Amino acid sequence: MLDFYAIHDHQSQPEFPEELNLPIIGSITINSFKSLQQKGIIESKYNFHEDFRWDSLYVINKLESLKNSLDTDSIKLCKILVLAAKESAGLIAFCD
């Protein structure tokens, strides 16, 4: 699973989520991740097995681009993006 945690832009990059006591807000499977990459929703520069971070502006822009999507995997990602946006936060992903 790829676990997403809310993180504010001003917070430093942690090596693991517990370091900053980050709240987990959702997860996606490797199959969903690959599907989202094949559709161009998650850029190919991101790797499921490597940690990555999206700032709050990226979250808002990605949410805006997906708001009318009916695709199951996109809907899963949208739910995660909505939770981050409600906290005015970005996201950091850790593979477990």
N, C-alpha and C positions, 0 to 999 in steps of 0.2 A: 504494500500500500504506500501511496504517496500522501503524507499527512501535511495539511496546510494549517499554518498558525498565523494569527493576526499579529502584525508588528508595525509600529509607527515609524515613519520615515526617519525621525531623529534618533531612533534607537540603534545602538551598535549591532554589528553582525555577530550573532552568537554561534558557537560551534555546535550547540545542541539546544533545543527549545527550553529545557529546564533551567538553563543558565540565566535566562531572563524571565522565567515563569510565564512563558507565552501561552495564551489560550489556544487550544486546537479548535478549529472551526469546521473541519471537514477533511475528507479523504477521497482519493480516486484510485482505482486499480490500474495496473500496467496496461491492461487492454483498453480502458477508457482513455488513458494518456496517449497511447499510440493512435487511437481513433481520432482524438482531438488534433494530434500532429498531422495525420494524413489529411484532415480537413482544413489545415492551415490555421486552426484556432490557437494552438500552442506552437510557437515557432520551433523550428528544428534545432536551434542552438541550445535548447533545454534538454536535459537528459534526466530520465526518470530516476536513475540511480545516483545522481549528484544533486546536492542541495542547490536551490536557486531562490531568488528573491524578486518580487515585483513591488514597486513603490505604489503609493496610494493613487497617483495619477494614472498609472498603468491599469490598476484595478478598475477605476472609473471608466476609462476608455474601453477596456475589454468588456466590461459589463454593458456599456452602451452598444457595442457592436453585436452582442449576443442577445439583447433583450427580446427579440422576436423569434428566436430560434426554437424549433420544435424537436430538435435532435436530442435524444436521451442523454448522451454524454455532455452536450452543451448545457443542458438544464442542470445536471449535477454540478458542473463548474460554476454556473450562474448562482446557484444557491450559496456556494462558498464565497463568490465575489460580493454578493449582496451583504453577507454577514461582515465582511471586511469593510465594505463601504459604510455600513451603519456605524462602525467604530472609527471612521475616518482614518483607516489604517491600510497598510499594504499587506502583502502576504509573503511568508517564507515557507518553502517546501522542504521537508525532510523525508527521505525514503527510509522506511523501517524494515 
